[in-house]
Amino acid sequence: MGRMEITFGWGLDGAAWERPGRVGESRATLGHAAVGPAGLAGILGTRLGIGGVTLERPLRIGAYRDALARTSRQWCGDSFQLDAWAVAKKMLSWRDELVAAGWDGSPVAGGSPRLADLAEAEELFDAPGTADDLRDVAAMLRELVADGVEWPLGIDRLTILGSRAELPAPWPGIIDDVESLGATIDEEGAPSSVERLRVITAATEWEAAEAAARILATAPGTALVATHHTEVLDQELSRRGMARLGALEASDQRATAQVLPLFLDAICGPIDVHAIAAFLDMGLTTSDTRTGAVTDLGVVPSVIRRGLLGALAAQPGVGGPAWLGALEDIRADIAARADESVDEDAKSAAHRAAMHEELLDALDSHLRTSRIGFVDGVCDTAAIIEPLDWLAKRLRNMGAVFEAPELLVAGRSVTTAIEVLGRQATVSERELQRILEDCGSAQPSPLAGAEAAEGSRVPSPALIRNLGPVVWWGAVDDGRTRRRIWTPEEVRTLAGAGVDVPDPGNLARLTSTAELAGLCRAGDVVAIVPAVLDGAATTRHPALSFAAHGSPGYDKDESEFTARRLVVDGTWNFGGADLPLSVPEPFVPDADALAATVSRREVPPGTHLLPDRLSYSQMEKLLVHRLEWLLAYPLRIRQGWVTDIPTGNRMIGTFLHAIIETIVEERLDGSDVATVRTCFAKLLPHYASELNLPGNARLRQQVEAEALESIPELFGTLRRGGMIVTAAEAPIERELVLALRDPDGDPKDPANVHEHPVTMVGFRDLDAETADGTTVVIDMKYSVSRRKYGDLIESGRSLQLATYAWSVADDLPLESIVTAYFELKYGRFDSLDAALGGLTPAAGSIAPETLWRRAVTSVEEALSEIAFSGVVKDEGNAMLVAAEGVEREITKRSENASAAADMNDRYLPMDTAKYVDYGIITGIEADPS
């Protein structure tokens, strides 16, 4: 067996296996290891044939929960009844601490009820971990020494950094036994103090990173200790062409770690369209194992994702017409892509099409037809395991194809959850959530980008082995405390049974001593201390305080610096090194220029931005917020899918519209409350599934009460007025010829008129007809406002109703069409017609014909400016800038702008100007300070 020399220290786990030495000296590692407690236990276990692969922690927790379930639980019974998983997790950690200290699992005489529960569970528990390996190593070494057996450990020398007497049990005994079996034991003390210590404080992490990067740039070969994540520091190093450390914190909140919980949120319980949309739209950032290239992947391919997300945006539910229609369209698209494929052979194209078909069927099944339900808060685990099996396979396949280790780890997390759930027949919602939290694997960022560097780079001062300058990045206290687990009485009882549990204070002292020893070995330390990290004020690392207290060369006035003090007259100086700095003038946005671009932009003139189709909503946006119209329609820039999904009043309005449409299409009696109730229950999962979610019961009751009152009132009023409903959601498709004119041309010259036909499109909510054949057009609204729509009717400023009237008027005057709003929340009509509200026109009210003509003229002028001058004016943004965000000024200026448009025989819907969708892009929501 090979002989080796081992350096053992309390904080050395994770140390590089190299001999300490100066720069340029050989540090060959053959036959030498530097290890901490975990590393030495592993080496000894290998040499003694003890240990092996241990179960993952969630599986051990599950096994311990099962063991506890079969015990009397005299001490933890009530807590276990409430949250079995959490109790098992906590008690397993206590059990492991006792086992590592030498407990063999037998009852402790005179022990507390807690120790009695632990001992009872131990008899039924069979999922050993690393603590068991350590106990077994200690026991076997003790047995070998007691029996006088000569066992070749293969260790020539074991050098302990510090004193073996200071180590917690069972380490002093293990080291004594190793010595008895032939190894030479040395104890190596650290230098008594840090020869040279300098501290640089900085107001922010960015300022601190600049200082650290400058020191490393001017002192090549300097070692780097990073006890805080290096995301900001890496940016500064990269700017200077230096290797990044890439020490980003592992987190279970990264997207790859959230696939499992998000998938279960999407397929479990009442339909949550937001969880479904988040899963469908989920992007995963991964890194290639060979090239390191970073790639963004979707769990669901785009050919499937876009169609299903579009369905959710149209109807916020699953299983409705939009969802089923999307499934058909996606299948047709998959088939068309396979037929049109030219870059791959027919066999490969057919295989990919089959995979997409299979994926679509699986998603539809998990999200719609085979959803997981909890009855009285409990569900059969078999129902959960089946979809998780599919997810694990999906992640493993993606990880293999794209060589992405993050996906393989995520797939392993799903497999672990399957194995845990497979140990039981049922699971509660709370326990399932606990299991998911523990199965999720914390992962580092794929953007970390660690790179090889000349100097040593370590995550703890305890790992410093060599003499030489060290920069300590993030020398701040992490705030962690070691809590006392065992009562004094339990400690005494356990000691009487031969189990010496470690004292938390002693463990903290060992850690601090190891870190201080590392700083002393370096001899020359520059500590970087930001005043604020991650938004929280910091305090200095305890080891830094101890080092300053014991360093003979430390003088606060001479050894303490601020990052700003190092820069004098444009030159940075530290440790005898100078760097000339070029400090750019701080960028201050030009508020006046920003205000100008917010309300006016120039584009290449031409017909390429002119629309072929127009709707009422597009007309309104074009008139009041032209920049947003440009982004949303010609440029087709949209917000994310998740924000497109209706919620709140928008969702409720869509839902109630669908109920009315169903009543009309199926020729049901809309004035019958029972009919409305049936339609409400039938359509809710398809159009307003959010109302079924926990916490929304009160809102659901409110919406149902409103539906049962307002919808019968709608149909009843129409019936009493002698009106017959002829259509719901009637399509609009009528040509409108716009007359565009060059603003710089002669307005009276017929040659300056350029006709541009567009198709007006949309849907009218409800069409009806009176007994004398008069056409009635009704638009339904769900809003909390009690006056908005009545005011629009009385003032004659409803462009929406004027548009709908034009779409059915043919050659008739628009005044001959009866138009009305119906307020679904309050169950009332707003109309000038006597049978539908009988409102009185206000003074100066605009006739529908006039309103329509003004709107068309205003649209023509807006499009003419874009086509001929390349100018896009945003009247709404200009008003908002002038009002400076003051609500009273916004109202006043909106009214003045609308009145000015009326005087010029134009139409400007400024009442909607304060609502913006693209405020950040257009600049109206920018901060010029």
Protein Blocks (a to p, Z undefined) as FASTA:
>chain_A
ZZddddddfklgoiacdddddehiacbfghpacddfklmmmmmmmmnopacddddfklmm
mmmmmmmmmmnolmlmmmmmmmmmlmmmmmmmmmmmmmmnopahiacehiafklmmmmmm
mmmgccdcfklmmmmmmmmmmmmmmnopacdehpabdcdehjfklpccfklmmmmmmmmn
opacddddddfbdfbacddddfbfklmmmmmmmmmmmmghiacddfbdfklmmmmmmmno
pacekiacddfkbfklmmmmmmmmmmgcjddfklmmmmmmpccddddfklopacdddfba
fklmmmmmmmmmmmgcehiaklmmmmmmmmmmmmmmmmmpmkbcfklmmmmmmmmmmmmm
mmmmmmmmmcccdeehiacfklmmmmmmmmmmmmmmmmmmnopaklmmmmmmmmmmmmmm
mmpmbdcfklmmmmmmmmpccdddfklopacdfbdcdfbfklpmbgcddddehiacehia
cddfbdfklmmmmmmnopacddfklmmmmmmmmmmmmmmmnopacddddfbgghiacddd
fklmmmmmmpmkbcfklmpccfklmpgghiaceehiacdddddddddddfklmmmmmmoc
cddedjklpcfbdcfklmmmmmmmmmlmmmmmmnopacdfklmpgghjllmmmmmmmmmm
mmmmnopafkbmklmmmmmmmmmmmmmmmlmpghilmmmmmmmmmmmmmmmmmmmmmmmn
opacfbghiacddddddddddfkbcfklmklpccdddddedddfbacddfkopacddddd
ddfbfklmmmmmmnopafklmmmmmmmnmmacfklpccddddfknopacdfbfklnopac
dehiacfklmmmmmmmmmmmmmmmmmmnopacdfklmmmmmnnopaklmmmmmmmmmmmm
mmnopacdfklmmpcfklmmnopmpcfZZ
